[in-house]
Amino acid sequence: MSLLLRRGVDQKVANSIVYDQHTPLSSIKEVIKNGLAKEIEAKSTGGRFKLEAGYIVKALNQARNECKVVNPTKLCKKLVANLAASKRPYTPLEPKEFDKRRKRQLAALNVK
């Protein structure tokens, strides 16, 4: 429910979605992700879309009325793929390098 409240959905509406309608958490997360992807795309193309509470409630109600589970949209999948491709591969530090960096950080903070 905190996901909905953080996005501006009214407390009573959020309670209804989560407890009365038994909306799965995965659907709530996907609606928010899809909306954020749509907002990012709109900003890059000069469009006017902002993820607001009304969009979230409408999408969740529509999915419930159609007895569907919300899945990622093509736009959301594309955005996630682009983000994954842009990240550098993660290489863990060797123990010696970790200790070396730790000592430098502690020295910078004057911590022993």
MARBA-3410 file (N, C-alpha, C, O; in Angstrom, 1 decimal):
112
0.8,-1.2,0.0,0.0,0.0,0.0,0.9,1.2,0.0,0.5,2.3,-0.5 ~ 2.1,1.1,0.6,2.9,2.3,0.7,3.3,2.8,-0.7,3.6,4.0,-0.9 ~ 3.4,1.9,-1.7,3.7,2.2,-3.1,2.7,3.2,-3.6,3.0,4.2,-4.3 ~ 1.4,2.9,-3.3,0.3,3.7,-3.8,0.3,5.1,-3.1,0.1,6.1,-3.7 ~ 0.5,5.0,-1.8,0.5,6.3,-1.0,1.6,7.2,-1.4,1.4,8.4,-1.5
2.8,6.6,-1.7,3.9,7.5,-2.2,3.7,8.1,-3.5,4.2,9.1,-3.8 ~ 2.8,7.5,-4.3,2.5,8.1,-5.6,1.2,9.0,-5.6,0.8,9.4,-6.7 ~ 0.7,9.3,-4.4,-0.3,10.2,-4.3,-1.7,9.6,-4.3,-2.7,10.4,-4.3 ~ -1.9,8.3,-4.2,-3.2,7.7,-4.2,-3.8,7.9,-2.8,-3.1,7.7,-1.8 ~ -5.0,8.3,-2.7,-5.7,8.6,-1.5,-5.7,7.3,-0.6,-5.8,6.2,-1.1
-5.6,7.5,0.7,-5.6,6.4,1.7,-6.7,5.5,1.6,-6.5,4.3,1.5 ~ -8.0,6.0,1.4,-9.2,5.2,1.3,-9.1,4.4,0.0,-9.5,3.2,0.0 ~ -8.7,5.0,-1.1,-8.6,4.3,-2.4,-7.6,3.3,-2.3,-7.8,2.2,-2.8 ~ -6.4,3.6,-1.7,-5.3,2.6,-1.6,-5.8,1.4,-0.8,-5.5,0.2,-1.1 ~ -6.5,1.6,0.3,-7.1,0.5,1.1,-8.0,-0.3,0.3,-8.0,-1.6,0.4
-8.9,0.3,-0.5,-9.8,-0.4,-1.3,-9.1,-1.3,-2.3,-9.5,-2.5,-2.5 ~ -8.1,-0.7,-3.0,-7.3,-1.5,-4.0,-6.6,-2.7,-3.4,-6.7,-3.8,-3.9 ~ -6.0,-2.5,-2.3,-5.2,-3.5,-1.7,-6.0,-4.6,-0.9,-5.9,-5.8,-1.1 ~ -6.9,-4.1,-0.1,-7.6,-5.0,0.8,-9.0,-5.5,0.3,-9.3,-6.6,0.4 ~ -9.8,-4.5,-0.3,-11.1,-4.9,-0.8,-11.0,-5.6,-2.1,-11.7,-6.6,-2.3
-10.2,-5.1,-3.0,-10.1,-5.7,-4.4,-9.0,-6.8,-4.5,-8.9,-7.5,-5.5 ~ -8.2,-6.9,-3.4,-7.2,-7.9,-3.4,-6.3,-7.9,-4.7,-5.9,-8.9,-5.3 ~ -5.8,-6.6,-5.0,-5.0,-6.4,-6.1,-3.6,-7.0,-5.8,-3.0,-6.6,-4.8 ~ -3.0,-7.8,-6.7,-1.7,-8.3,-6.4,-0.6,-7.2,-6.4,-0.7,-6.3,-7.2 ~ 0.4,-7.4,-5.5,1.5,-6.4,-5.5,2.2,-6.3,-6.8,2.6,-5.2,-7.2
2.3,-7.4,-7.5,3.0,-7.4,-8.8,2.3,-6.5,-9.8,2.9,-5.8,-10.6 ~ 1.0,-6.5,-9.8,0.2,-5.6,-10.7,0.4,-4.1,-10.3,0.6,-3.3,-11.2 ~ 0.4,-3.8,-9.0,0.7,-2.4,-8.6,2.0,-2.0,-9.0,2.2,-0.9,-9.6 ~ 3.0,-2.8,-8.8,4.4,-2.5,-9.2,4.5,-2.3,-10.7,5.1,-1.3,-11.2 ~ 3.9,-3.2,-11.5,4.0,-3.1,-13.0,3.3,-1.8,-13.5,3.8,-1.2,-14.4
2.1,-1.4,-12.9,1.4,-0.2,-13.3,2.3,1.0,-13.1,2.4,1.9,-13.9 ~ 3.0,1.0,-11.9,3.9,2.2,-11.6,5.1,2.2,-12.6,5.4,3.2,-13.1 ~ 5.7,1.0,-12.8,6.8,0.9,-13.7,6.4,1.4,-15.1,7.1,2.1,-15.8 ~ 5.3,0.9,-15.6,4.8,1.2,-16.9,4.5,2.7,-17.0,4.9,3.4,-18.0 ~ 3.9,3.3,-16.0,3.7,4.7,-16.0,5.0,5.5,-15.9,5.1,6.6,-16.6
6.0,5.1,-15.2,7.3,5.8,-15.2,8.0,5.7,-16.5,8.6,6.7,-17.0 ~ 7.9,4.5,-17.2,8.5,4.4,-18.5,7.8,5.3,-19.5,8.4,6.0,-20.3 ~ 6.4,5.4,-19.4,5.7,6.3,-20.2,6.1,7.8,-20.0,6.2,8.6,-20.9 ~ 6.3,8.1,-18.7,6.7,9.5,-18.4,8.1,9.8,-18.9,8.3,10.9,-19.4 ~ 9.0,8.9,-18.8,10.4,9.1,-19.3,10.3,9.3,-20.8,11.0,10.1,-21.4
9.6,8.4,-21.5,9.4,8.5,-23.0,8.8,9.8,-23.4,9.2,10.5,-24.3 ~ 7.8,10.3,-22.6,7.2,11.6,-23.0,8.1,12.7,-22.8,8.1,13.6,-23.6 ~ 9.0,12.7,-21.8,10.0,13.8,-21.6,11.0,13.8,-22.7,11.3,14.9,-23.2 ~ 11.4,12.6,-23.2,12.4,12.6,-24.2,11.8,12.9,-25.6,12.6,13.4,-26.5 ~ 10.5,12.8,-25.8,9.9,13.1,-27.1,9.2,14.4,-27.1,8.6,14.8,-28.1
9.2,15.1,-25.9,8.5,16.4,-25.8,7.0,16.2,-25.5,6.3,17.2,-25.7 ~ 6.6,15.1,-25.1,5.2,14.8,-24.8,4.9,15.4,-23.4,5.7,15.9,-22.7 ~ 3.6,15.2,-23.1,3.1,15.7,-21.8,2.4,14.6,-21.0,1.2,14.6,-21.0 ~ 3.2,13.8,-20.4,2.6,12.8,-19.5,3.3,12.8,-18.2,4.5,12.8,-18.2 ~ 2.6,12.8,-17.1,3.1,12.7,-15.8,2.4,11.7,-15.0,1.1,11.6,-15.0
3.1,10.7,-14.4,2.5,9.7,-13.7,1.8,10.2,-12.4,2.5,10.8,-11.5 ~ 0.5,10.1,-12.4,-0.3,10.6,-11.3,-1.2,9.5,-10.8,-1.3,8.5,-11.4 ~ -1.7,9.8,-9.6,-2.6,8.8,-8.9,-3.7,8.3,-9.8,-4.1,7.2,-9.8 ~ -4.3,9.2,-10.5,-5.5,8.9,-11.4,-5.1,7.8,-12.4,-5.9,6.9,-12.7 ~ -4.0,7.9,-13.0,-3.5,7.0,-14.0,-3.4,5.6,-13.4,-3.8,4.6,-13.9
-2.8,5.6,-12.2,-2.5,4.3,-11.5,-3.9,3.6,-11.1,-4.0,2.4,-11.4 ~ -4.8,4.4,-10.5,-6.1,3.8,-10.1,-6.8,3.3,-11.4,-7.4,2.3,-11.4 ~ -6.8,4.1,-12.4,-7.6,3.8,-13.7,-7.0,2.5,-14.3,-7.8,1.6,-14.7 ~ -5.7,2.4,-14.3,-5.0,1.2,-14.9,-5.3,-0.1,-14.1,-5.6,-1.1,-14.6 ~ -5.3,0.1,-12.7,-5.5,-1.1,-11.9,-7.0,-1.5,-12.0,-7.3,-2.7,-12.0
-7.9,-0.5,-12.0,-9.3,-0.8,-12.1,-9.7,-1.5,-13.5,-10.4,-2.4,-13.5 ~ -9.0,-1.0,-14.5,-9.3,-1.6,-15.8,-8.8,-3.0,-15.9,-9.4,-3.9,-16.4 ~ -7.6,-3.3,-15.3,-7.1,-4.7,-15.3,-8.0,-5.6,-14.5,-8.3,-6.7,-14.8 ~ -8.5,-5.1,-13.3,-9.4,-5.8,-12.5,-10.7,-6.1,-13.2,-11.2,-7.3,-13.2 ~ -11.3,-5.1,-13.9,-12.5,-5.3,-14.6,-12.4,-6.3,-15.8,-13.3,-7.0,-16.1
-11.2,-6.4,-16.3,-10.9,-7.3,-17.4,-10.4,-8.6,-17.0,-10.0,-9.5,-17.8 ~ -10.2,-8.8,-15.6,-9.7,-10.0,-15.0,-8.3,-10.3,-15.6,-8.0,-11.5,-15.9 ~ -7.5,-9.3,-15.7,-6.1,-9.4,-16.2,-5.1,-9.1,-15.1,-5.4,-8.3,-14.2 ~ -3.9,-9.6,-15.2,-2.8,-9.3,-14.4,-2.0,-8.3,-15.2,-1.8,-8.5,-16.4 ~ -1.5,-7.2,-14.6,-0.7,-6.2,-15.3,0.7,-6.7,-15.6,1.3,-7.2,-14.7
1.1,-6.6,-16.8,2.4,-7.0,-17.3,3.2,-5.8,-17.8,2.5,-4.8,-18.1 ~ 4.5,-5.9,-17.9,5.2,-4.8,-18.5,4.8,-4.4,-19.9,4.6,-5.4,-20.7 ~ 4.7,-3.2,-20.2,4.4,-2.8,-21.6,5.7,-2.9,-22.4,6.8,-3.1,-21.9 ~ 5.6,-2.8,-23.8,6.7,-2.9,-24.6,7.7,-1.7,-24.3,8.9,-1.9,-24.3 ~ 7.1,-0.6,-24.0,7.9,0.6,-23.7,8.7,0.4,-22.5,9.9,0.8,-22.4
8.1,-0.2,-21.4,8.8,-0.5,-20.2,9.9,-1.5,-20.4,11.0,-1.3,-19.9 ~ 9.6,-2.6,-21.2,10.7,-3.6,-21.5,11.8,-2.9,-22.2,13.0,-3.3,-21.9 ~ 11.5,-2.0,-23.1,12.6,-1.4,-23.9,13.5,-0.5,-23.0,14.7,-0.5,-23.1 ~ 12.8,0.2,-22.1,13.6,1.1,-21.2,14.5,0.2,-20.3,15.6,0.6,-20.0 ~ 13.9,-0.8,-19.7,14.7,-1.7,-18.9,15.9,-2.3,-19.6,17.0,-2.4,-19.1
15.7,-2.7,-20.9,16.8,-3.3,-21.7,17.8,-2.3,-21.9,19.0,-2.6,-21.9 ~ 17.4,-1.0,-22.2,18.4,0.1,-22.5,19.2,0.4,-21.2,20.4,0.6,-21.3 ~ 18.6,0.3,-20.1,19.3,0.6,-18.8,20.3,-0.5,-18.5,21.4,-0.3,-18.1 ~ 19.8,-1.8,-18.8,20.7,-2.9,-18.5,21.9,-2.9,-19.4,23.0,-3.2,-19.0 ~ 21.7,-2.5,-20.7,22.8,-2.4,-21.6,23.8,-1.3,-21.3,25.0,-1.4,-21.7
23.3,-0.2,-20.7,24.2,0.9,-20.5,25.0,0.7,-19.2,26.0,1.5,-19.0 ~ 24.7,-0.2,-18.4,25.5,-0.4,-17.2,26.8,-1.2,-17.4,26.9,-2.1,-18.3 ~ 27.8,-0.7,-16.8,29.1,-1.4,-16.9,29.0,-2.8,-16.1,28.3,-2.9,-15.1 ~ 29.8,-3.7,-16.6,29.8,-5.0,-15.8,30.4,-4.8,-14.5,31.3,-4.1,-14.3 ~ 29.8,-5.5,-13.5,30.3,-5.4,-12.1,31.4,-6.4,-11.9,31.2,-7.6,-12.1
32.5,-5.9,-11.3,33.6,-6.8,-11.0,33.9,-6.5,-9.5,34.2,-5.4,-9.1 ~ 33.8,-7.6,-8.7,34.0,-7.4,-7.3,35.5,-7.1,-7.0,36.4,-7.5,-7.7 ~ 35.7,-6.3,-5.9,37.1,-6.0,-5.6,37.8,-7.1,-4.9,37.2,-8.0,-4.3 ~ 39.1,-7.2,-5.2,39.9,-8.2,-4.5,40.0,-7.8,-3.0,39.9,-6.6,-2.7 ~ 40.2,-8.7,-2.1,40.3,-8.4,-0.7,41.3,-7.3,-0.4,41.1,-6.5,0.5
42.5,-7.4,-1.0,43.6,-6.5,-0.8,43.1,-5.1,-1.2,43.4,-4.1,-0.5 ~ 42.5,-5.0,-2.4,42.0,-3.7,-2.9,40.9,-3.1,-2.0,40.9,-1.9,-1.7 ~ 40.0,-4.0,-1.5,39.0,-3.6,-0.6,39.6,-3.0,0.7,39.2,-1.9,1.1 ~ 40.5,-3.7,1.3,41.2,-3.2,2.5,41.9,-1.9,2.3,41.8,-1.0,3.1 ~ 42.6,-1.7,1.2,43.3,-0.5,0.8,42.3,0.7,0.7,42.6,1.7,1.3
41.2,0.5,0.0,40.2,1.5,-0.1,39.5,1.9,1.3,39.3,3.0,1.6 ~ 39.3,0.8,2.0,38.7,1.0,3.3,39.6,1.9,4.2,39.1,2.8,4.9 ~ 40.9,1.6,4.2,41.8,2.3,5.0,41.9,3.8,4.6,41.9,4.7,5.4 ~ 41.9,4.0,3.3,41.9,5.4,2.8,40.7,6.2,3.2,40.7,7.3,3.6 ~ 39.5,5.5,3.1,38.2,6.2,3.5,38.2,6.5,5.0,37.8,7.5,5.4
38.7,5.5,5.8,38.7,5.7,7.3,39.7,6.8,7.6,39.4,7.7,8.5 ~ 40.8,6.9,7.0,41.8,7.9,7.2,41.2,9.3,6.8,41.5,10.3,7.5 ~ 40.5,9.3,5.7,39.8,10.6,5.3,38.8,11.1,6.3,38.6,12.3,6.5 ~ 38.2,10.1,7.0,37.2,10.5,8.0,37.8,10.6,9.4,37.1,10.9,10.4 ~ 39.1,10.4,9.5,39.8,10.5,10.8,39.2,9.5,11.8,39.0,9.8,13.0
38.9,8.3,11.3,38.3,7.2,12.1,39.4,6.1,12.2,40.1,5.8,11.3 ~ 39.5,5.6,13.4,40.5,4.5,13.6,39.8,3.2,13.8,40.5,2.1,14.0
END
